[in-house]
Amino acid sequence: MEEQNKTSGKDQTSTINWEKIHSLVDSAGEKNKHGWEPSDEEVRKIFAARTKDLAKKKKKEKQSSEYLEVAEFILADERYGIESFHIVEVYPLKDLTPLPSTPPFIMGIINVRGQIKTVIDIKKFFDLPDMGLSDLSKVIIVRVGEIEVGFLADVSKGISSIPLNRIQPSLPTLTDIGAEYLKGITSDHLIILDVEKILSDKKIIINEEIM
């Protein structure tokens, strides 16, 4: 019984009733409106609660700054990523209209709820192996400034948060894509593309009127 009481006491000490503390803060605020002054003990609890809240917020901010959020997808059996803030949406590849007299990497255009988007085949742009199209093929619509285009993906894998310390500079032996087009490569070989560099490439700028 004594051991059980000790265990119970430990649990009560390590578990903070945040709901009760926040209620105390709110109650103190209401009482202050009517000229009430909290005791020294109540002031201590209020500041302790606020300090805990501030520490949690700072911890979350620090954690978010130490991660890179990317949209993952597959190209020619390799894993690629694009920073999520460039992503507008992921759209099914359907009703594609080819454009004549355009470079091979320009697949064509699609209509996304009344807006025409150019679809770029990254595999052909970088001379990667062409795996063909399937029911899993998606168009990842990205935006950089005023430019909004679709990148063809063999498979879309969703959003991931990558620790910055896992991202390394690209080495020529790790991928067929030039290092100038990459943000880096993770330790588990996720290749992170630099969308801004790709869309500022002179081959795409020349054909900007198509986009």
Buried (B, 14 or more C-beta within 10 A) or exposed (E): EEEEEEEEEEEEEEEEEEEEBEEBBEBBEEEEEEEEEBEEEBEEBBEEBEEEBEEEEEEEEEEEEEBBBBBBBBBBEBBBBBBBEBBBEBBEBEEBEEBEEBBEBBBBBBEBEEEEBBBBBBBBBBEBEEBEEEEEBBBBBBBBEEBBBBBBBBBBBEEBEBEEEBBEEBEEEBBEBEBEBBBBBBEEEBBBBBBBBBBEEEEBEEBEEBB
